[in-house]
Amino acid sequence: MAFADKDLDTAAVRPPLAPALSIVVPTFRRADLLPPLFRAVAAQIAALDLPVELVLVDNSPEGSARPVPAPDFVRYIHEPRTGVAQARNRGVAEARGGHVIFLDDDELPATGWLSAFAAAAARGDRAVFGAVEPLYPQDPPAALRAPLDRVFSRRLPAAPGAEVQHLRAYLGSGNSMFSRDTLALVDPPFDTSFNAGGEDVWLFRRLVDRHGVPMIWRPDALVQEIVPPRRATMAFLRARRFSDGQLRCKVESDTGGIRGAARVALWMAVGAAQLGLLGLAALATRPLSEARSVRFQLSAVGGLGKLLWWRRKASA
């Protein structure tokens, strides 16, 4: 009996197992989205025989997510320095798992999501990307549906388990997983000069071009991204496409040297052509097809972003 009591005492003081997976969720003043996200993740953790933690990084200076009730697997971290790169870097620094999963606060995991990432981690995959589908609480205008799907979806022309580093321009850190040693190759992983967005594009470029990291496609790690009505608008799409155009040249500029300058000049020339030719196409097709005119208009706005890339703000 004494031996059994000793065993029980040891178990009582034994520290909890370090998590195998850390889910990093940056959030900024969207506390209403957190309870359904916690419930979705809790159901998947319960079905998985692995220790998992969720690191919630509250990026609002006032700590707006602090009062939200959270399950035991959630660790609240307050990062008052605003900016998406700041929030992600803090999440990586706080994560204790061997693999880090990035999940946005407006993404809801589908059944099997966590198991798919856990299986990829067990195989030793270093960088893994899951699929994303949009979830519209209200149907968007018909002419905007296709461009909205483009923004809020991740569907790649690749087989499950295929390497997709050549498609990295279509990837993003939301719904992705990296081994800790892979993230350590870039210090810090996310460049804070991209606090307005694009921090993941810069990281992926470095991981692939400098370190040869393979990026693996796992469509079974599926999430739905909530698209509220305020984002299902032409104004949002124009702003997004303009920012994407700026980002294209910003990334090339930060490469530096003659090659970087030449690439910026090339993309600015492409932007000028987009703005002129596709702007005219948007006007010409407006009486014939609203959807086609919208598509041309957004491409023209993207071209304008390439021309005015130097006006991009460094932080949100």
Secondary structure, 3 states (H helix, E strand, C coil): CHHHHHHHHHHHHCCCCCCCEEEEEEECCCHHHHHHHHHHHHHHHHCCCCCEEEEEEECCCCCCCCCCCCCCCEEEEECCCCCHHHHHHHHHHHCCCCEEEECCCCEEECCCHHHHHHHHHHCCCCEEEEEEEEECCCCCCHHHHHHHHHHHCECCCCCCCCECHHHHHHCCCCCEEEEHHHHCCCCCCCCHHHCCCCHHHHHHHHHHHHHCCCCEEEEEEEEEEECCCCCCCHHHHHHHHHHHHHHHHHHHHHHCHHHHHHHHHHHHHHHHHHHHHHHHHHHHHCCCCHHHHHHHHHHHHHHHHHHCHHHCCCCC
